[in-house]
Amino acid sequence: MSSLKCERCGSESFTRISDDYVCSMCGERYSLDKVRIILSQGDRAFQNDRYTIQSPPYQQQSNFPPQPYQQMNYPGAAVQTIPQKKKSKAGIIIACAVLLLIIGGILFYFFYYLSPKNQIIGTWVSDDTHQAVSFNRDGTCISNGMTLNYSVESNNDLILTSFGYSVTLKYSSDAKTSKNSLYWYIEGDKLYFTGTTATRAGSSGQTGASSTAPELTHSQKADAATLSHACKELYAGVKSGTINNSTKGFISKELPVRNASASERASAAEQLTVGDAAEYNNLTVDIYEMVYVTRSFKGHTKGTILYKSDAEISGNESCVVQLSNQTMLGALYS
């Protein structure tokens, strides 16, 4: 005898709903006429419009995987709601945001703060000659009283520029062992630069200078204070007009006339140099052993001049810049 099989999934398990037969596995519906046609093709006649079929094991029904039971929505059928556990979307979003912030902070620390572009900023002292070179945040580099411009490219190559000429130093760990002057590299508090090795000023590994600076002599303190006062007086005097081209004193640069405009006086004051202030006040001091303050710390205001060996600078090296004869007063006070 022929049995009724679902043409869609091969199941032999059906449920009679009104005048239709519904496959218990896939939900395919067969009308009464369709069922009669299917059964008439075999040797079993359909009797009394009813057909009771037992559900055989899944592996005997077809090659289709078992399908989950789907609640049929028809008149008189009981509706069963299966509760599902829902995850909080807000909680997931917050957790992801926190994770991204943590990852972002780690990446910022390693790729920005610890990048060679930022690590190079500061003063470095040669392990051999004990001469200092300073790399400032404004893109200037001061060495032996000479001011250069520098930039660090995206590939960490260092470009030094002076009088329109540029030299490119390749960033490579080969600088640690090579005497090639066109390499540079930073490792901790060590700068391998143009074939020499330098140590960050104030670090515990600095050679040729103690990490704890020696006490300044009375004369050194007086020299720094005197030069600092002279620079402030010259800058303020030219800017206000009290120091002009008819004032006593000698400066190689021409000063504004007595009745110059405020903008002319301010521009002239900013173009004057530390060397001009020393010359105007007839001072003889070791300018290249001094630095000037770029932002306030320990009571020292912007523009204050200090000796590099001043113990108060230790730990605040990023707040000072190497001083030279060519340092403009505008850099100190504007």
Buried (B, 14 or more C-beta within 10 A) or exposed (E): EEEBBBEBBBBBBBEBBEEBBBBBBBBBEBEBEBBBEBBEEEEEEBEEEEBEBEEEEBEEBBEBEEBEEEEEEEEEEEEEEEEEEEEEEEEEEEEEEEEEEEEEEEEEEEEEEEBBBEBBEBBBBBBEEEBBBBBBEEEBBBBEEEBBEBEBEEEBBBEBBEEEEEBEBBBBEEBEEBEBEBBBBBEEBBBBBBEBBBBBBBBEEBEEBEEEBEEBEEEBBEBBEBBBEBBBBBBBBBBEBEBBEEBEEEBEEEBBEEEBEEEEBBBBBBEBBBBBBBBBBEBEBEBBBBBBBBEEBEEBEEBBBBBBBBEBBBEBBBBBBBBBBBBBBBBBBE
